[in-house]
Amino acid sequence: MSSGWKHFWPAWSWLSIYKKDWLRLDIVAGCTTAAVVIPKAMAYATIAGLPLQVGLYTVFVPMLIYTFFGTSRPMSMSTTTTIAILTGAALAEVAPNADPSTLMTASVTLALMVGLLLIVASILRLGFTANFISEPVLTGFKAGIGVVIIIDQLPKILGVHFDKGGFSHNIGEIIRSLPHLSVATIAVGIGTIVLLGLMEKFRPKWPAPIVAVGVAILLAAQFGLDKVGVELVGAIPTGLPSLYWPNLALMEVLWPAAAGIALMSFAETAAVARAFSKTGEPFIRPNVELFATGIANVGGAFFGAMSAGGGTSQTAVNRMAGAMTQVSAVVTSLAALLTMFIFAPYLGYMPQATLAGIVIVYSVGLIEIPDFVQILRIRRTEFLWALAAFAGVILLGTLQGILVAIIVSVVALASQTANPPVNLLGRIRGTNGFRPLSPEFPDDETFPGLLIVRPEGRMYFLNAEYVAEKIRALRHTAPHSVLLLDLRGVFDLEYSALKMMIEGERQLRESGTRLIIAAPNAEVRAVLTHSTLGSERLFDSLEEAVNHYLAKFLPKSATEE
């Protein structure tokens, strides 16, 4: 097979070298992962307000498609809490109080749009967008999502019903519904949460969600829990999913939500792929991952699947269970198919409170309090960014929360690059090394008439004036006839910053001060050479520039001293 085909069909990297002894490991891992991911996917479908079987469709089709196009061998592709809540918010806006058929049409249209956006992003090579939201901001965003999901699921745990609204509205309705609680429903919900917690602590290798679902179904069937007020999920269709067709008229309304879900889907998928990649496996290729996630969403949409992405916990289970290749994902997908044909009738006995309990337990994991503490300990400013993203989700809503997270990330990036460090340098006595002048190193050498300044980072329109101001302030610290700019730490010089530098050189020249420049990289040197600054003032290293000054500009008497 040609290298071109291998590039576009990553599955060849493991199919061509597949070993017989891997098959048993992949089958065991796939079955183990299925026991975790199938109940969770069904629970996530309820978060989005979709029928339970949509979770099965999302495990079956997108996972199977990703197998042949993705670059991550242990990836388990279905849906996640984040994608589910974003999907639910989007559907609530375009189809409030809609019948299941209308919701399904809106859902498949959304999944198709998400997939197409990801494929277009792959063609445009936008794989770098996986890191578009900074880690502290993502921490705050996910924590907000976790809180929103928990509040959204509490009514099912309490056995109460009301029209859903914003976060504060739902809190108020829950408080007003307290006199109408269902004790039996609360017992089932809390029992599910406790059971999952105990297994997590004492039997971490057990497939906790499937055990919780099995116990709940047995109790509901044996004791007729629906007769004492416990709401069951009801009949689930058996067999293969039907073909679904998108409603093109909805695309104009759904595209902002689709863009946000596409970003989060790829961000989570790329993060999971990197996190569980092992030494010796092929490198994760972000642009290929974009295409794989996109085609998985497009294919899944026509079979009723909701928007999909890589799941952290299920991929972790798959890897820890011994998955060697994507054959394990094929096994998980086939297990979902088997569930559609054989186990679907029994799933109808599952209490809604059990599903809510599963969702709450796994949503709590989104609220990483230790991460907030660590961010606060290391960088207070970025802690405020995390809080802003958290508040954006809580106060404005989940879809608007993505926009808040992106804006906060961009503002955080701008604030970090708008005020780069600019230091005065001295030479470490007896060496050719230079470092920022500091009272800690009083013996470092300076040179009469020479001021050595080192700006760092990218110099561009947003920070050019700040850098110029800092340099002007440093010029007042010592008399000098030559200003030496050490550009070793400047990796890019944008046109606005170049214009500022040219203007600065003119002002220096008029005041009798000469500008020389040391250690620009190849790109920066090319920019400077093609400007009016010319190449005669450029030196390859700081040491060479200082030696040039000592030989040409420093008076002999000073040198002799």
N, C-alpha and C positions, 0 to 999 in steps of 0.2 A: 504493500500500500504506500502511495506517495506521501511525502511529508506534508503536502497541502491538505490531504484528507485527514491525516493524523491531527493537524492543527484544529480542524473544524469538527472532528469527532474524537474528543478526548477519551471516550470509553476504550478506544483501541490501545491506550497506554497500559490498561490492566487486562483487557481481553487477550492480548497477544502473549502475555506472560503468565496467564492464570494457571495456578497449581492445584492439583487434586485435593491436597490437604487443606486448602483454603475453603473448600465448599462447606465442610461441616461447620467451621467457624462462622461463615457468612449466614448459614441457615439458622444457627442458634442465635446469632446477634439479631437477625431480621425478625425472628419470632419474639424475642425479648423486647425489641423496640416496638413491635406491633402492640404488645400488651400495654405499653405505656402511651403510645401516640394515638391509638384509635379512640379510647375514651376521652382523651384530652381534645382531640380534633372535634369530636361531637359536642363537647362542652363549649369549645370556642365558637362553634356554629351558633349556639344559643346566645352567646354574647353579641353576635352580629344580628340577632333576631331572625335567623334563618332556620329552616327545618333541620332536625337532627341528622338526617341522612346526608346532608351537605358535607358534614365532617368526614363521613366515609368516602364520599366522592373525592374530597380534597386529599385524602391519604392515598387513594387508589391512582388517580390519573397524574397529577403533577409530580408525584414521587417517581412514578414509572418513567415519565418523560425526562426528568432531570438526570436519571441514571445514565442516559446515553449522551448527554451533552455537557454535564458538569465536570469540573476538574477536581472536586473534593471527593475522595473515596468514601469517607464515613458519613457524608451529608445525609440528613433525614429531612426531606422537603415535604411540608404540608402547610400548616398555618401556625400563627403565633398569637399570643395574647395581644400584642401591639397591633398587628394587622387586623385581628378580629374586632377590636374596639374601634379602630379607624373605619373599618368596613361598616360596622353598625351605625356609626355617626353619619356616614355618607348616605346610607340607605334611609335613615330616619329623616334626612333632609329632603330627599327626592321622592320618597314613597312612604310618608307617615301614615300609620294605621292601614297599610295596604294589605291585600290578601296575599297568601303564600305564593301564588303564581306571579303576581306583579313583583314581589320581592325577589323571587328567583331570577326574573328577567333583568331587574336592575343589578343584581349581584353578578350575573354572568357578563353583563355589559361592562361593569366595573372591572372584573377580573381580566376581560379581554383588553381593555384600555391599559391596565397596569402592565400586562404582558407586552403590548405593542410599544409602550413608552420605554420599557426596559430593552427591547430589541433595537429600537432607534438609538437609545443611549449607547448600546454596544457598537452599533455601526459608527457612531460619532466618537467612539473610544473615550467614553466618559467614566471609565472605571474608577478614576480618582474620586468620584463623588461618594464613594463608600465612606470616606472620612470627612464628608462635608460638615457634619455636625460634630463639634468637639466632644471629647469624652466627658468632661464635667457637665456640659449642657445635656448630653444624652443621658447621663445619670439622673439629672433633674427631670427630664422629659419622661423617662421610664417610670420613675417614682410617681409622678403625677398620673400616668396611665394606670399604674397599679392601684392607687387610691380610688380613681374613677371606677375601675372594674369592680373593686370590692363593694363600693356603695351601690353599683348597678346590680350586683348579685344578692345583696342582703335581703331584698323583698322575697326572693325565692327561698331563702333560708328561714325567714320569718313567717312565710305563708300568707303574705299580704299582696294586694294588687292595687296599683294606681297608675295614672298616665305619667310616663317618664318625661323628664325635662332636663334642665341644666343641673349642675352639681348641687347648688344651694337648694333648688326646687326639690330634688330627690331627697336630700337630707331632711327638709321640712316635712315631706310626705311620709317618710319613714317614721318620724317622731309622731305625726298625727295618727299613724296606723297602729301604734303600739297597743291600744286597747283591743285590737282585733287579731292578735297573734294566734297562730296555730301551734299548739304545744307539740303535737305529733310531728309536724313538719320541722320545727326547731330541733327536736330530738334526732331526726334523720340527718339534718344538715350538720349539726354539731358532731353527731356520731361519725359522719364521714370525715370531717376535719380531724377529729381526734385519731381515728383509725389511720389516716394518711400520715399524721404526725408520728404516731407510734412506730409505724413501719419504716418511716424515714430514719428514725433513731435506732431502732433495734433490729430491723431487717432491711437494710438499705438496698440489698440486691434483689428484693422481691419487686415484681411489677405492681406497685402500690395502687395505681388507678384501676387496673382490671380487677384486683382483689376487692377494692371498695365498691365497684360497680356490681361485681358478682354477689357480694354480701347483701347489698341493697335490693337487688332483683329478687334474691331468695326470700328476704324478709317481706317484700311487697307482695310476692305471689303467695307466700305461706300464710300471712296474717291479714291479707286484704287491707293494706295501708291506705288505699284510696278511699275506703269506707269510713276512715277516721279523719279525713280532711287532707291527706297527703296527695299532692298532685303528681300524677305520673306523666311521662313523656308521650304516651299513647302509641298508636300503631305506626310502624316504620315500614315504608315500601321495601319489598324484597326484589332481588334481581339487579341487573345492570341499570345504570342511570340512563334516562332518556336523553336524546339530543336537545340542546337548548340553543336558541338564537338570540343574539343581542338586539336591543332596541336602539337603533342609531340615533333616534331623537333625544335619547337621554345623555348622549356623549357631551353635548355642549354644557350640560349642567354638572356632569360628573368629573370633567377633566381636572379641576383643581384637587379633588379628593384622590383621583387616580395618580396624579403626580406625587402627592404626599405619600400615598401608600407604596408607590414604586420606589421612592427614595428609602423609606423605612424597610421595605422588603429586601432591597439590595444591600443596605447597610447591615442588616441583621445577618443575611446570608453570607456576605463577605467576611464579617467578623467571626461567624461560626466556622467557616471554611479555614480561616487562618488559625483559629484557636485549636482545632483538632487535627491539623496536618502533622504527620509524623516525618521524622528524618528518613530520607530515602524515597519518599513519595514525590511525584511531580509537583512543581511549584503551582500555587494557586494563581490563575490568570484572571484578574478582575474583569476584563472586557469579555472573556469567554463566560465567566459566571453571570454577567449581565444577560448575555444571550440565552444561557441555559435557564436562568430564572424566568426570563421573558417567555421563552417557548413553552415552559412548563405551565405558566399562567394562561397563555393563549390556548393551548391544548385542553387544559382543565376546564376553561370557561365553557366550551361547547358540550362538556359532560356534567355541567352543574356544579363544578367545584368553585369555591370562593377564592379570593386572592390568596396566593401562597408565598411562602418564603422558608428559609432554613430555620429550624427550631433548635435552640441551644440545648435544652435539657434532653430532648429525644436524640439529638446527635451525640451528646455525651454518653447516653445509655448505649447507643449503637457502637460507639468506639470502645467503651469499657466492656461491652459484652463480647468483644473480639472481632468486630467487623474488619475484614481485610480489603474488600472492594465494594462496589455498588451492587453486587449480587445480593447483599443484605437488604438493600432498599427494595429490590425486586421482590424479595420474600415478604417484606412488610407490606408492600403494595398488594400482593396476592392474598395476604391475610385479611386485608380490608375487603377484597373481592369475596373471599370466603364468608366473611361476616355478613355481607349483603345478602348472600344466598341462604345461609344456614341460621345465623344467630340473630338476624334483624327482628324476628317476631318476639324473641325473649327480651330484647332491649326495650320493647314497649313498656315493660313493667318497671323500668328504672324511674325512681323519683326525681323530680326536677331539683329538689333540694340536694340530692347527691351530686348532680352535675354542677350546681352552684358551689358546693363545697370543694369540688376538685378545682374549679376555676379560682376560687378564693385562695386556696393553698398555693397554687402555682403563681398567682398574681402577687402574693406577698413577697415572692422572690424578686420582683421588680423593684421593690423598695429597699435599696441597699444603704441602710443607715451608716455602716462602717465606711462606705465610700464617701458619703457626705463629710464624715468626721475627718477622714484622711485628706480630702480636698481642702477643708478648712484649715487643717494643720499646716499644709504645704503652701497653699496660695489662697488668701482670703478673697481676692477679687474673683477668682474662678468659682469659689463657693457661692458668691452672689450671683454669678451667671447660672449656676445650677438651680438656685432658688427661683430665679426669674423664669427659667424653663418650667419648673414645677408649678409655679403660680400661673403661668400661661395656660397650661393644660387644665388646671382646676377652675380658673376663673373664666376663661374664654372658650373652652371646649377642646376636644381632642384634635380635630382637624386644624383649628386655628393654632393649637399648641405646636404643630409642626412648623408653621410659619414663624411663631415666636422663637422656637428652637433655632431655626435657620438664621433669623435676624440676630439673635443673641450671639450665635457662633461667629457671624460675620463681624458684629460689633466688637466681640472679644478679640478676634484676629486683628481687626483694625487698631484697637487700642494697644495691642502688644507690639505691632509693627510701627505705630505712629510715633513712638518715643524710644527709639533705639539708643543703646549706650554709646557714648562718645568719650574716650579716655585720653588723658595725657600719658605719654609713654616715657620711660627711662630705660637705660641699658643696664642689665645686671653686671655689676663690676667684675671685670676679668673674664667676661664671656661675650658671645655674639648674640645673646638672647635679650629680648625686650619684654617689658610687662608694664601694666598701669602703675603710675606713681602712687605711692601709698605711705603713710607714716609707719606702716609695718616694715617697710624696706627703706630706711633712710639713707642707705649707702648706695642706692642706684644712681647711675650717672646721668646727668643732663649736660647739654652743650650750649655754651654762650651763643646767643643769637639764633638758635634753632629751636623750634617748637614742633614736637612730634605728636600728631593727633591721630587716633585710630577710631573711626566710626565702624559700627558692626551691623550686619543684616542687610536687607534689601533697601536700597535708596530709591524712593519713588515719590510721586506727587503728594502722597498723604503725609510723608515725614520729612520731605526735603527742607522745608522751612524750619522745622524743629532742629534738624541736624545743623543747619546754618546758624541758628541762634546759639546752640551749645558751643559751636566752634568759636563764634564771636566772643562768648563769655570766657572761654579758655584763653583767648588771645590776650586778655587783660591780666593774666596771672604772671607773665614774665615778658620782658622786652625781647624782640626777635626781629630778624631781617629775612628769615626764611621760614615758611610754614611747610612742614612735611606731612602729607596725608598718607597714612598707611592703610591701603585698601584691601589688605589680605582678608579681612572679615566681611567684605562687601561682595556678595555673590551676584548682584544684579544692579545695574545703574539705568534707571528709566529716564526717558527724555526730559521730563520735568525737572528731575534732580540734576541732569546734565546741564540744563539751562541755568539752574541755580548755581552750579559749580562754576560755569563760565562767567556769570555775573560776579561771583565772589572773587574769582581770579582778577577780574578787571579792577575791582575795588582794592584788592591787595596791591596790585601794581601801582595804582594811583597813590597809595599810601607808602610806597617804597618797599614793599614786602614781596618777595618772590615765592611762588608756589611750586613745589615739586611733589611728585606722586610715586609711591612705592608699592610693589607687589600686587598690581591688579591681575585678576584672572584673565583668561583669553577673551571672554565675552566683553568684560569691562574695558580691557585694553583696546579692543576693536572700536568700541563706542568713543573712547577718548581720542584715539588716533584720528578718527574721521571728523572730529570736532575742531574748533579753533584752538583748542588747548594744544593740539599737536602731539608728537611722540617724543620730542627732545627733552621733555621734563619727566618722562617715565623711566622708572628703574625696576629691574626684575625682583629685587629684594630690598628689604628695609636696611639691611647691613650695607648693601651697595650704595643706597641713597645717602646714608649717613657718612660713609667714607668719601663720597663725592663732595658733600658739604664740607667736611673737615679739610679736604685738599684744596677746594676752590674758593670757599666763602669765608672760612674762619681765618682771622688774622694770624700770621705766623707767631706773633708774641703770645697769643692765647694758646696756640698749639704747644709752644715751648713750655708754657706754664703747666 
